[in-house]
Amino acid sequence: MVAPTVTMEVGSDGVAVITMSNPPVNSLAIPIIEGLTEKFKEAERRNDVKAIVLTGKGGKFSGGFDINVFQLVHKTGDISHLPDVSVSFVNNIVEDSKKPAVAAVEGLALGGGLELAMACHARIAAPKTQLGLPELTLGIIPGFGGTQRLPRLVGLPKAIEMMVFSKPIMSEVGEKLGLIDAVVPSGDLLNVARRWALDIADKHKPWIRSLHKTDKIGSISEAHNILQGARQQVKKTFRNLFHHQLCISVMEDGIVHGGYHGVLEETKTFNKLVLSDNAKGLIHIFFSQRATSKVPNVTDVGLKPNPAKKVAVIGGGLMGSGIATALVLNNINVVLKEINSDYLLKGIKSVEANVKSMVLRKKLTQEKANKALSLLKGVLDYSEFKDVDMVIEAVIENISLKQKIFGELEKICPPHCVLASNTSTIDLNLVGEKTRSQDRIIGAHFFSPAHVMPLLEIVRTEKTSSQVILDLMTVGKTIKKVPVVVGNCTGFAVNRTFFPYTQSALFLVNLGVDLFRIDQLISNFGLPMGPFQLQDVSGYGVAIAVGKEFASAFPDRTLQSPLIELMIKSGRNGKSNGKGYFIHEKGSKPKPDPSVQSIIEESRRLTNAMVGGKPIVISDQEVVEMILFPVVNEACRVMDEGIVIRASDLDVASVLGMGFPSYRGGLVFWADLVSAGHIYKSLKKWSEVYGDFYKPSRFLEQRAAAGIPLSAPASSSSSSRSSRL
Ligand SMILES: C[C@H](O)CC(=O)SCCNC(=O)CCNC(=O)[C@H](O)C(C)(C)COP(=O)(O)OP(=O)(O)OC[C@H]1O[C@@H](n2cnc3c(N)ncnc32)[C@H](O)[C@@H]1OP(=O)(O)O
C-alpha cells in the first residue's frame, strides 16, 4: 500500500502546486488533511508564493473524506476520531487564505473532495470529470461546508438535486451552472489553473469566496418555497430516513442566518448523524459491497480473467431475454438460442422491448440502443457456439433437460468456455453430473428482471475452478452487477435465507392477523413491498414451486398453508391477471382487495391454527419479528454451513436481491443491532407454541449464549463450521 502524501512544488511563476496522493481515489485520509493543512500554511507564509493550485495525483482529484474513519468511529463510538476540518481548515485556511487558491479537478471530485474544491477561489476541470456530494447515500450530510457552498454556486434547486438526491453531474454541466469556471483538456489543466490563480492574485479575475456569494440563492421566501417543495418530495421518496430532512434544514439555516452560521450548524448535524444507525448501516453496505470482490483463492492467487467477448444464452424466456439484454447493453456479443423460430422471435422481441423501454425512460440514447441490438444474434442450433467464451443456460427448471444441454455444450464449446446455469433451484452438481467438465460448471443466478436487478449470485460447487469463478465475476462486473460468490445448496444463499419469509407471513394470516396489515408493516419496515404483494408480482406458480422445493429440502421446518392454492382456485393469478390479494390496474398503485377475505377465512378454517379458534393478539413489532426472525435463523444456518464467505455478503445479497433496506445495513447487520439474544429468546418462545419452524438454529443459540455477534467470523464461535466454499 502506498502511503498517503501531500506534496508542494513552487514554480518560478510563484504558484505553489499542492498535490494530494492517496491511491486509488485520493480519499481525504487524516494524513492527507494534515498534509494539506501544513502545505497551505507553508504557502501562505512563503514570500515566493503568490497563488496556490490544488490538485490530485493519478488523474483523480478526490473521492472525498476517508470513509474508513467513519467505520472507526462506529467501532469505537468515539467521535473524536473525526478532526475539525470544516471550520479550521476548509473555511479558515483555504477559503480565507490571503493567497488565491484554484482547484485543478480531474476524474472525480466527490464529497469532501468537491467541498474542498468549492472552498477554493476558482475551479478548472478536465472534460467528463464527475462532480457530486453523495454523502446522503452514506446516511450523513456533507460536512466540509457543502450544504452551504453548493447552493451558493449552483442555486438551490440544482444543489438539492445533487445533494439531497445524490445525483452527480459532469464538469461540462458544472461549467454551465457556475460550479466550474472552465473546462479544459486534461493536458492543459495545470497550466490554465496556474494562470487563473495568478490572474486572481493580480486582480484580473474575481476572487470569489463561495460562502459569501448570495446572487444564486434568491430571497428568503423564494428559498423557503423551494425547500418546502423538497421536503415534501423527500418525505415520499425516503421513508424511514430523517437525514434528508436535516440536510434541507441545514441549507435553510445558512440562507436565513448566513453561510458561516450554516457551516456551524452543518457540523453539529453531521456529528450527530455519523453516529446514527442509518449511517452505520449504509457505511457498512458501502464496504460490504466492495468486499464481495475479494474471494479467497480466486481473486488473491494471481489469476487473470479471460475477457468474455461472445456469450451464448440458451432460452429466450423472461430470464434468458433479460440476461441477453444486460449483456448487449454492455457491449458483449450475444448468441441467443431457442428451440424453434417462434420462441426465438419471442425472445428477440423481449430483448428489443427491454431496450426500447430504456430509451422511452431516457435511460439510453437511441444510438446506444441500436448498437446494443446489433450485438444480438438469434440461432436455432449450436453452430455459433464454437467460439463463445461463456454460455448461460436459462431454460425451464428440468434436471434431465439441463443435463442433456450441458452434455452437448461440453462437446461443442471451446475448452476455456464457462458453462453457467441460471437455475434457481436445481443442485449444480446434478446439472453437471453427466459431463466431464464439472470444473467449468457454475451457477449464474440472476434476479428478475435480469437486466434491472443488480445482484448476481455466483454459485460454485466443490469442483468449480477458481478461473471459472473469476471469469463469471468479471462478466458480472462488466454488465454492472454485483457478483456475490456463494456455495451450492437448495435455494443458494438468497432464496434459501428468505424461504421462511413467505411461510411465516402465510402462517400469521392463518393465526388471524390481517393480511394487509402484514404487508403494510413490512413495507413500513423498509422492504419495497410486503410478502403478499410480492407473491402477486412474482406469480403464485413460483411461490408454490419454491414452497415445495423447500418443503422437501427442509421438512423439519416447513409450515404448510393452503392459501395460495385457494387463491388460484378462485381464479386469481396475482398481477398477471390483475387479481390477487391486491387489485392491479394499469397506471395505478395496487389496492387491497377486500373480497379475498372469504378465501382467507377458508384457509384459516382448513389450517385450524388459531389457538382456541381466536385470532392472535399481536403488536406491530411482533408481526415484523415473527416474519423476519425466522429469516435471520435461516441466515444463521447459511453462515454456519459456509454457504457465504462472510456475513456481510449476505447483507449485500439481501439488499440487492430482496430489497432489504440498505439503511438497516442488510439482514445480518440488522439482526446484530436487534441482538442475537433477543432473536433467540423470541424464536424459542414461538417454537414452544407453534413448533419447529421457529426453533432456533444451533449457530444462533451458540452466538446468543456467548454474546457474540452473528456477523463475527466463524472462528469467533465454537460451532463446527464446515465450509462449502
Ligand atoms: C465530510 C465529507 O462531506 C464526508 C465525505 O466526503 S464522505 C465520502 C463521500 N464520497 C463518497 O461517497 C464516494 C465514495 N466512493 C465511490 O463512490 C466510489 O468508490 C468511486 C466513485 C470514488 C470510485 O468507484 P470505483 O472506481 O468503482 O472504485 P471502488 O471499488 O468503488 O473504490 C476503489 C477503492 O477505493 C475505496 N474508496 C473509494 N472512496 C473512498 C472514500 N471516500 N474513502 C475511503 N475509501 C474509499 C473503496 O473502498 C475501494 O477500496 P478497496 O479497493 O479496498 O475495495
The ligand as a MOL file (V3000), in Angstrom:
LIG
                    3D

  0  0  0     0  0            999 V3000
M  V30 BEGIN CTAB
M  V30 COUNTS 54 56 0 0 0
M  V30 BEGIN ATOM
M  V30 1 C -17.0860 15.3890 5.2850 0
M  V30 2 C -17.4830 14.8590 3.9230 0
M  V30 3 O -18.5910 15.5830 3.4710 0
M  V30 4 C -17.8030 13.3980 4.0270 0
M  V30 5 C -17.3600 12.6830 2.8320 0
M  V30 6 O -16.6550 13.1280 1.9700 0
M  V30 7 S -17.9160 11.0970 2.7880 0
M  V30 8 C -17.2750 10.4640 1.3160 0
M  V30 9 C -18.0450 10.9460 0.1280 0
M  V30 10 N -17.5800 10.2480 -1.0310 0
M  V30 11 C -18.2190 9.1760 -1.4900 0
M  V30 12 O -19.2650 8.7880 -1.0230 0
M  V30 13 C -17.5670 8.4810 -2.6460 0
M  V30 14 C -17.4190 7.0300 -2.3120 0
M  V30 15 N -16.7240 6.3150 -3.3470 0
M  V30 16 C -17.3290 5.9690 -4.5030 0
M  V30 17 O -18.4750 6.2590 -4.7780 0
M  V30 18 C -16.5220 5.1440 -5.4620 0
M  V30 19 O -15.5650 4.4330 -4.7040 0
M  V30 20 C -15.7740 5.9730 -6.5300 0
M  V30 21 C -16.8210 6.5720 -7.4910 0
M  V30 22 C -14.9620 7.0710 -5.9010 0
M  V30 23 C -14.8110 5.0540 -7.3050 0
M  V30 24 O -15.5150 3.9520 -7.7960 0
M  V30 25 P -14.7490 2.6920 -8.4520 0
M  V30 26 O -13.7520 3.1880 -9.4130 0
M  V30 27 O -15.8110 1.7610 -8.9080 0
M  V30 28 O -13.9010 2.0280 -7.2980 0
M  V30 29 P -14.3680 1.4040 -5.9060 0
M  V30 30 O -14.1550 -0.0550 -5.9450 0
M  V30 31 O -15.7030 1.9130 -5.5050 0
M  V30 32 O -13.3110 2.0770 -4.9340 0
M  V30 33 C -11.9390 1.7520 -5.0070 0
M  V30 34 C -11.4120 1.6440 -3.6090 0
M  V30 35 O -11.4210 2.9610 -3.0340 0
M  V30 36 C -12.0890 2.9260 -1.7870 0
M  V30 37 N -12.7650 4.2130 -1.6060 0
M  V30 38 C -13.4940 4.8910 -2.5050 0
M  V30 39 N -13.9120 6.0540 -1.9690 0
M  V30 40 C -13.4360 6.0870 -0.7190 0
M  V30 41 C -13.5110 7.0290 0.3320 0
M  V30 42 N -14.1750 8.1760 0.1940 0
M  V30 43 N -12.9110 6.7270 1.4890 0
M  V30 44 C -12.2170 5.5740 1.6360 0
M  V30 45 N -12.1020 4.6470 0.6800 0
M  V30 46 C -12.7070 4.9170 -0.4830 0
M  V30 47 C -13.0690 1.7800 -1.9010 0
M  V30 48 O -13.4430 1.3040 -0.6340 0
M  V30 49 C -12.2620 0.7710 -2.6890 0
M  V30 50 O -11.3890 0.1520 -1.7800 0
M  V30 51 P -10.9560 -1.3990 -1.9980 0
M  V30 52 O -10.2690 -1.4290 -3.3310 0
M  V30 53 O -10.0860 -1.6890 -0.8440 0
M  V30 54 O -12.2240 -2.1960 -2.0020 0
M  V30 END ATOM
M  V30 BEGIN BOND
M  V30 1 1 1 2
M  V30 2 1 2 3
M  V30 3 1 2 4
M  V30 4 1 4 5
M  V30 5 2 5 6
M  V30 6 1 5 7
M  V30 7 1 7 8
M  V30 8 1 8 9
M  V30 9 1 9 10
M  V30 10 1 10 11
M  V30 11 2 11 12
M  V30 12 1 11 13
M  V30 13 1 13 14
M  V30 14 1 14 15
M  V30 15 1 15 16
M  V30 16 2 16 17
M  V30 17 1 16 18
M  V30 18 1 18 19
M  V30 19 1 18 20
M  V30 20 1 20 21
M  V30 21 1 20 22
M  V30 22 1 20 23
M  V30 23 1 23 24
M  V30 24 1 24 25
M  V30 25 2 25 26
M  V30 26 1 25 27
M  V30 27 1 25 28
M  V30 28 1 28 29
M  V30 29 2 29 30
M  V30 30 1 29 31
M  V30 31 1 29 32
M  V30 32 1 32 33
M  V30 33 1 33 34
M  V30 34 1 34 35
M  V30 35 1 34 49
M  V30 36 1 35 36
M  V30 37 1 36 37
M  V30 38 1 36 47
M  V30 39 1 37 38
M  V30 40 1 37 46
M  V30 41 2 38 39
M  V30 42 1 39 40
M  V30 43 1 40 41
M  V30 44 2 40 46
M  V30 45 1 41 42
M  V30 46 2 41 43
M  V30 47 1 43 44
M  V30 48 2 44 45
M  V30 49 1 45 46
M  V30 50 1 47 48
M  V30 51 1 47 49
M  V30 52 1 49 50
M  V30 53 1 50 51
M  V30 54 2 51 52
M  V30 55 1 51 53
M  V30 56 1 51 54
M  V30 END BOND
M  V30 END CTAB
M  END
